[in-house]
Amino acid sequence: MVDLMVLAAVVFLFGLVSRRLDGTVLTAPLVFVAAGVILGPTGLGLVEFGLDEHAVLLLGEIALAIVLFTDAAGINLSALRQNEGVPLRLLGIGMPLTIALGTIIAALVLTDLAFWEAAIVGTVLAPTDAALGQAVVSNPRVPVRVRQALNVEAGLNDGLSVPFLALFLTLALAKEELEPASFWIRFALEQIGFGILVGVGVSLVGGWLVRWASRRGWMTQSSQRLALLPLALIAWALADQIGGNGFIAAFVGGMVIGPTMERVGDDVIRVTEAEGQLLNLSVFFIFGVLAFGVIQPLRLRVVLYALLSLTLIRMLPVAVSLIGTRLSGLSMLFMGWFGPRGLASLVLGLIVVAEAPLLAGRGLIEQVVALTVLLSVLLHGVSAAPLSIAYAHRVEKMVPDAPENKGAVVAPPRRGSTPIDGPRQAHEDQ
């Protein structure tokens, strides 16, 4: 009860000064992680959480399920196709390359890990989080094309990483258990298949019912705005109950619900994202409480991999994926740097802890994930505002018809971000 009271107090106090902190280096995730460090065992000792506590994992899973659902529900297909498909390049080329490169470097640097354990590390640390780079996606001086690409990428790559993690986790467990590899591969396929079926089914039925009830005036406006939250949780929990992957169900369900709910969807998505934000920040607070205990004792190879994950492992795939877009090297470098690791990596890491307690490399995986996210919260949070200003200043000196200045269809803002620009700004940038 004391832990909950302290967390509520932190949320309340942050709300009092949130406007003053907006646009500064003190991002919301950074503030909540710092509060967790100060109030946790490393600091004042007012709050204690255990890494293996069921409540911690449950909170993280619910937060990620809601994020996956709402992000997928807000997919703007026009935004994905426009501008030479920059978002699609980051997702379809950059994401798999990031997982592959992260796996290879993990196998080379973290030599205690088996290959599939290295693949788990590469997958868990592949998704990005727009909340840690809010100053980038909300700065109107940064070209809308660049902001849109980073925004859409962060909204969708966490969902795309889930099937990879399900597969690599089962293959890693096959090394530890007595069952043959074929058993675990079948298990992974069931997780993906049942997850997809549940996500599609729940959203088709739920979306149709909401639309039907709304047209007949049976639902109040507030009930419409709350409709997505239970659907996201139903898809996640039901898939888990029948042997599917709940996160795949949540992500696929979100993709289906958008067109199914038609006009109701936009308002519902915005409200559900706001509610999910409270859970997200709570996860960052708990992470701050646990972080320093997890990364001890700090080893040089763990630090090396964490730094490589935030730089080379992210930047090289981004640069390769953007070949042919005619974007400048500066823009590729800028987009490569702003691939912060946050909520998705934390929750996927917790899943590894919960589902693979006997995995030989579990402790090392915990350390790498925790340190990488900790460094990302600090480095990306502090650098987002000044670097976005410096980048915008350089872009403003480019010729008017530079690729960076091409117009873009603006996607809905992702979690933790403010709206980028409306249609008018997108038109002005053309």
N, C-alpha and C positions, 0 to 999 in steps of 0.2 A: 504493500500500500504506500509506503514511504517513497519507493522508486517511482510510482505513478504520480504521486503528488509533486515530486521534484521535476519530473518531465513536464507536467502540466504547467508548472511555474515558469519553466524555461520557454515553453511555447507562448505563454501569456506575455512575458517580458520581451520576447523577440517581436511579438505583434505590436507592442507599444512603440518600438523604434524602427520597425521595418521600413517605413518610408524614408527615414533619414539614412538608412544603410543602403538603400537602392542605388545601384550604379557605383558603389564603392568596392574596394577589394574584399570587404567583409560579406561574402556571399552567404546565403542561408545555410547551405551544407557546411561551410567552414565554421560558422557560428555554432551550429549544433554539435559538430564534432569537437570543437574546442570546449564547449560546455560539458560534454561527456567526459573529456580528459580531465578537466578541472574538478568536476564533481564526483568522478569515479575513484577507484582504488589508487590510481596514480597521483591524484590530487587530494581533495578533502575527504574522500571516502564516504560521501553521503549516499552514493548509489552503487549497487553491485548487481551485475548480471553475469550469468554463466554462459559460455559459448554453446554448451550442449543443452541449455534450457529449452524446453518445448515452446514456451511462450515467445522467446526471441525468434525462433525459426518461424512460428506461426505468423507473427506480426510481419516479418519480412516477406513471407510468401503471399500474404494477403495484399500487401503493398504492391508487390511486383505483378500479381495477377490483375489488379485494377489498372496499373500503368500499362501493361500489355494490351488489355482490352480497350482502354480509351485511346491509346496511341494508334492501334490498328483501326479503330472506328473512325478516327479522324484522318485517315489516309486520303490525300488529294491526288487522284490518278492523273489529273492534268499536270500537277506539279512534278510528278515523277517522270512524265514523258517530255516535258518542255526542256529547253536549253541544252540540247544535245544529251539529255539524260544524265546530267551530273549526279543527281541523287541515286539513280539506278546504277551508275558506275560505282559509286562508293559502296552500295549495298551488294551488288552482284559480282563485282570484281574485287573491290577493296576488302570487304568483309572476309571472304574465303581466304584471300592472301594473308590477311592479318592472322587468322587462326593458324594457317600453315606455317608462316614465319615464326609466330609465337611458339608453336610446337617444336620446331627445329631448334630454335635458340634455347628453349627450356631444356631440351634433351642434351644440348651441348654445355650449358652453363650449370644447370641443376642436375648434376650427374647421378645423384642418389635416386632420381625419379625414373621409373620405367617409362617406356615410350608412350603408352596410353595415359599415364599420369601426366606426362608433359603435355599431351594433347588437351587434357582437362584444364591445365593452367592456361594454355593458349586460347581456349574457348571462353573460359570464365572472364578473362581480361580483354576480350575482343569488343564487347558492347561499349558504347559511349553514353554519356549522360549530359543532356543540354543544360541541366540545372547548374552545373559547375562552371559553365561558360555563358551564363546569362547575359553578361555585358556584351558578348559578341553578337548573339542572335537578336538582341534588343536595340543595338546601336544603329540608327537609321543612316549613319555615314558609311557603314560597311555595306558594300554592294549587296543588293537584295538577292542576287543569284548565289552568292557565297553563303549568306545567312540561311537561305532556304535549303541549300544542300546539307549543311551541318544540322539544321533543325529536323529535316525529314530523316536523315541518317540516324540521329540519336533516337528518334521516335520508333524506328522499326528494327534496328539491328539487334536489340535485346531479344525480340521475339524470334529472329532468325537464328540466334545462337543456341536456343533451347534444344532443337533436335540434334545438333552436333554434340551438346553436352550429354544428352540421353544416350547417344550411341557410344561415345568415348567412355562414359562412366560404366556402362555395362561391359564393355570390352576390358576395362581395367579390373573390374570385379571378377571377370572370368578367370583372371590370373590368380585371384585369391581364393576362389571357391572351387568346389569339386565338380560343379556342373560343366559340361563341355561348352565350348565357345558358341556352338550353334544354338544352345539354349538361351544364352544371353543375347545373341543377335535377334532371335525371335522375340525375346522380351522387349528389346529396344523398338522393334517394328510394331509390336502391340502398343507400346507407349505412344508412338507417333500416330499410328492408325486410329486407335480409340480416341486419342486427344482430338484429332481432326474431326472425327464423326460427332463427338459430343459437342464440340464448339459450333459446328454447323447446325446441328439439331437444336440446341438450346437457343441460338440466336434467331434461327428461322421462326421457331414457335413463339419465342418471347417477343421478338420484334413485331410479328404479325398481330399478337394479342394486344400489344401497346397501341399499335396503329388502329386496330379495330375498336378498342375501347375509347381512344381519343376522338375518333370520328363520330362516335355516338355520344360524346360528352360525359362519359362515365368517369373519366379520370380528371382530377384537379391538376392545375398547372404544376403545383409542387410535387405531386406524385409522378408526373411525367419526367420532371427533372431528376427524380431519384431512381428512375427505372433501370438505368444501366448498372448501378451498383449491385443489386441482387443478381442480375443476369451474369455479370462477371464472376461473382462468387459461386453461383450455381454451376457454371461451366467448369470452373477450376475444381470444385469439390467433387462433382459428379464424375468427371474423368478420372480423378484419383481413386474413387471408390471402385470403379469397374476395371482398373488396370491400365488406364491411360495416363498421359502426362497432362496435369492440370494447366501448366503454363502454355503448352501448345493449344489446349482447348480455349484458354482465355484469349490468346492472340488470334487464332482462327475465328473465334466467335466475334471478336471486335471487327475483323475484316468483313464478316457477313452482316453484322448489325447495322452498319452505316447506311447502305442502300436500302435495307429492309425497313428502317424506321423513317426514312425520308426526312421531312422537315423537322420532325421532333428531335432527331438525332443531334443537331448542332447545339441546341440549348442543353440537352441532357449531358452531352460530352463535356461541355465546359464546367458544369456543376460537379460532375463526377471527378474530373481532374482536380478541382479545388479540394474536394473531400480527400482524395488520394494523397494530396500534398502533405496533409497532416501526418499520415502514416509514413510517408517518405522521410520527412524530417525526424520523426521518431526513430527510424532505423539509423539515421546518421548519428543521432544522440547516443543510441546504444553502441554503435560502432566506436564512438569516441571513448566510451566507458571501457570497452574491451581491447581496443587497438594495441596499446603499449604492452599489455600482458601477452597478447598473441605473438607479437614480433620479437619478443625476447626469447633466447639471446640473439641479438642481431648479427647476421653473418654477411660477409662481404659479397658472396655470390648472390645472396638474396637482394642486396642493395643494387648490385649490378644488373640483375634481371629486371628489377622494378624500373630502373632508369631506362633500360633498353625498351621496355614495354611502352613507356610514355614517349619515346623518341623514335628510334629506328624501326621497331616492330609496327608502329602506327604510321610513320611518315612515308616509308618506302612503298607499302601497298597503296596508300592514297595517291602518291605520285604516279605509280604505274597505272592506276585506275583512271587517272585524269589525262593520260596521254591521248591526244587527239582533240581535246577541248580548246586548245590554244590559250588556256589560262597561263599566266606568267609563273615563273618559278617561285616568286614571292607569294603568290596566292596559294600555290601547292604547299609551300612550307607553312603558311598560316593555317590552312585547313588541316594539314597533318598534325600540327601542334595541338589544335583544339579538338582533341579526341579524349576528353576527360573520362575517367573511370569512376563510377558511382554506384547507384542503387542496384542495378542489374548484377554487377560483379559481386557486390556484397551478398545478395540473396543467393545467387548461383553458388557462391563459395559456401554459404551456410547449408545448402542442399547437399553438397559434397560431404560436409562434416556429418550431416544427419544420416545420409543414405550409405555412406561407406566408412563406418567407424573402424573397420579392420584394414583399410587400405594402407599399405606400407608407407606411402609418401604423403599421407594425410597432413601430418604436422608441417612439412615443408610447403605444401600447397597453401595451407592456412597462412603461413608467414608471408609468402610471396604476394598473395591476394591482398592481405591486410596492409602491407607496406606500400604496394602500388596504389591502392585507393587512397591511403593516407597522404602520400606524396602528391597525388593528383588533386585532392581536395585543396591542399595548400598551394601548389604551384599553379594550377589552372585558375583557382580562385583569385590569387593575387595578380596574375598576369593578364587576366581577361580584359579588364578595363584599359590599362595602359597600352597593351599590344593592339587592341582593336582600334584605338585612337591613332596609333602610329601607322597601322596598316591602312586605315581609311585616308590618312593624309597622303600616303604614297600613291594610293589608287586615284585620288583626286587630281594628281599630276599627270596621269596617263591620258592618252588621246581619247576623245569622246566615244569613238567606236571600238575601244578595247573590249575584248571578250568579257572582262569582269563587269562591264557596264551594260551588258545585254539585259533586256527586261526578263522578268520571271513571273510565273504564276505562284502566288504566295500560298504556302501550306499553312494550316492552323498551327499556332505555336504549341510547343511540347511542354511537358511538365516542367514547372519551375521557371518558365520563361514568360516574358511579357509579349504581347502581340507585336509582330515585326512591323508590317505595314499593311494597310488596306489596299484595295484595288487602285486607288488614286496614286499612291506612292509607287506601286509597281508600274503603273503606266508612265509616271514621270521618269522612272529609271530607264525606260526603253530608249 
